[in-house]
Amino acid sequence: MTGVEWGHTEAATASRRTKRLRAGRIVLTAGALFLYVLLSTAALVLYGPFENIRSTLIGAILTSRHPWVIEPFYPAATLAKYRPVGLDAMGEGRMTAGDFSAIRDDGVEVIPIETAKYAGSLLVVHDPKRVHVAVTKYLNSVGQTVTDMVKDAHAIAGINAGGFFDGGGRGTGGTPLGITISRGTYVSGDRTSPQPVIGITKEGALVVGKYTYEELRRLGVTDAISFGPQLVRDGKPYLKESDGSWGVAPRSAIGQRQDGAILLLALSGRGHDGIGATLLDVEEVMLQHGAYVAANLDGGYSSELYYNGRFLVSPSNPLGERYVATSFVVDGGSRG
């Protein structure tokens, strides 16, 4: 190799080394900038002046399956301030209920819900006696999808209902939380102590409150699950701004108008037709559509509303329908 060739080779090598160093510095600078923006944004959200954003974020994490994620960032006293209203935020159960046994109306309405934050659907079932609790046929083992429960019950519609024990975080959904009654049959739960209950009587009245199993039996409740909180009581909002936030997420709820019609509501979120709704959003939608009583159902990836062979609100879960323990299903016509 001549001196000239050696010089060209050495110059080319030096040029490549300079380009690699320059590219490395650019990547390092971009990475440092990204990290700075990420950390400063997180600090601004966690400790800055934006109280609404902070309360929404912390509330969403505290009601997720991983509440420990937020705990290192705040002392216990501060977290208590943002701790959301509990599932058991309900009034004491009343031992009187309406009688809608005379209703013979197979009408079902679909009302679309659209806002900048979320979209969804409200299913209005005129005859409340058509609505029942369905339970996974693999009880205490694995849950079923809402659509499978609808098909097994020969029903026309379904919405996810109560919470479930998720041992090991596997998402099996086979064990309902709290007391569960389906078509007059006791399924599971503590029979002695009062629990937050969302139930339907034989006469089609939706009852929401804290009841013992014996009280439910005396009231004539044939279908029930345990969840909450209550959203509407006597036609008025039950939750207040000071009750704390669950953040924004997909939501499901059940309510009843004074004429007996059952309201089944599902709202989307988590980037699927919007970012999601707060509990106060759900409360407002229920009141706007005439709910006299209403309660929150399990939300997040469990939320969905299915009617006549299609999703009115499809699951936000990228893996599809979640396995759940219970759902509210709508029979295909008045069955008395």
C-alpha positions, -999 to +999 in steps of 0.1 A: +000+000+000+014+034-010+016+064+014-012+081-005-035+050-002-026+047+035-035+084+040-068+080+022-077+049+043-067+066+075-087+097+066-118+076+058-115+057+091-112+090+110-142+104+091-163+073+100-152+076+136-162+113+137-196+105+122-202+077+148-192+100+176-214+128+162-243+103+159-236+090+194-237+125+208-270+132+190-286+100+204-272+107+238-285+143+237-319+132+224-321+105+251-312+130+278-337+155+265-364+128+264-356+117+300-356+153+311-390+160+295-404+127+310-392+134+345-402+171+345-436+162+332-441+136+358-429+160+385-453+186+372-482+162+373-473+147+406-463+179+425-474+209+403-504+232+404-527+210+384-549+196+411-576+181+388-550+162+368-532+150+399-563+137+416-575+120+385-542+102+380-538+092+416-574+080+418-570+059+387-539+042+400-554+037+435-584+019+420-563-002+396-549-036+403-515-020+411-521+007+437-486+002+451-471+020+420-480+054+435-472+048+471-435+057+470-443+092+458-465+104+486-468+099+524-498+080+536-516+111+548-515+126+513-527+094+496-556+093+521-567+127+507-569+113+472-582+079+481-613+073+461-648+067+474-652+031+483-674+005+466-695+004+497-705+040+495-742+033+496-772+042+517-787+018+541-810-007+523-847+001+524-872-027+531-897-013+506-895-014+468-916-005+438-939-030+420-935-032+382-951-066+379-979-053+357-955-041+329-957-061+297-936-041+273-909-058+252-895-025+240-858-019+241-842+014+231-806+021+222-794+057+230-760+067+218-738+087+241-711+110+226-688+135+242-653+148+237-640+125+265-659+092+258-686+076+237-710+048+247-745+035+246-775+034+270-798+004+267-833+011+280-852-020+288-889-011+294-898-043+313-874-046+342-884-082+349-864-092+318-831-083+335-813-110+355-779-118+369-760-144+349-731-163+366-702-181+350-709-218+347-674-225+358-679-209+392-648-206+414-627-218+385-628-195+355-651-167+343-670-164+310-673-136+285-705-115+286-714-127+251-711-163+262-733-157+292-759-140+269-759-170+245-761-195+273-791-177+288-808-173+253-808-136+261-807-106+237-783-083+256-758-083+284-735-060+303-707-069+328-718-067+364-699-073+396-663-076+406-644-108+410-615-123+429-585-125+406-561-148+423-525-141+411-537-115+386-544-141+360-576-126+349-596-158+354-626-141+369-642-173+383-651-161+418-676-133+424-669-107+451-696-103+477-731-118+476-745-131+444-780-143+436-792-155+401-829-161+392-838-167+428-809-190+436-782-181+461-748-184+444-721-171+468-712-146+495-715-139+532-751-145+543-748-127+577-732-092+574-746-062+554-729-058+521-732-033+492-758-048+469-773-040+435-803-062+432-836-067+413-868-079+430-893-104+416-915-074+408-888-057+388-876-030+412-839-021+413-826-019+448-792-004+458-779-003+493-764-023+522-783-055+529-779-088+546-789-119+526-819-124+549-831-088+542-827-094+504-848-126+508-875-108+527-875-080+501-881-105+473-847-099+456-842-126+430-810-113+413-781-095+430-744-087+429-721-067+451-705-036+437-707+001+439-707+030+447-742+042+445-746+070+419-783+081+422-807+079+451-843+092+449-836+109+417-807+129+431-769+126+428-754+104+455-718+112+449-702+147+455-671+163+441-654+158+476-660+120+475-628+115+455-620+104+420-615+070+403-599+087+374-611+083+339-617+048+325-643+027+307-674+025+329-705+004+333-736+012+353-772+001+359-801+023+369-839+025+369-864+052+359-896+058+379-916+042+352-897+009+359-874+009+328-839-004+335-810+016+322-778-003+312-749+021+305-714+015+291-689+042+283-657+036+264-621+048+273-584+042+274-579+054+238-609+033+226-634+060+215-621+084+241-600+086+272-629+075+296-653+087+321-652+095+359-678+083+383-693+118+383-696+116+345-715+083+348-737+098+375-745+128+353-754+106+323-778+085+344-795+116+358-798+131+323-817+100+312-842+100+341-826+075+366-843+075+400-817+050+413-784+040+399-751+023+408-717+018+393-707-016+380-672-031+374-653-010+348-620-008+330-613-038+308-645-055+320-668-028+306-688-038+275-724-037+263-737-063+239-771-063+221-787-083+193-755-100+183-732-070+182-713-048+206-728-014+213-697-007+234-669-031+227-642-040+253-612-017+256-590-047+264-567-052+234-570-090+240-608-088+236-635-097+260-625-103+296-635-133+316-659-121+343-679-138+370-712-121+365-732-101+341-767-086+338-785-102+309-818-092+292-842-120+284-856-122+249-892-111+258-915-108+288-913-140+308-933-128+338 
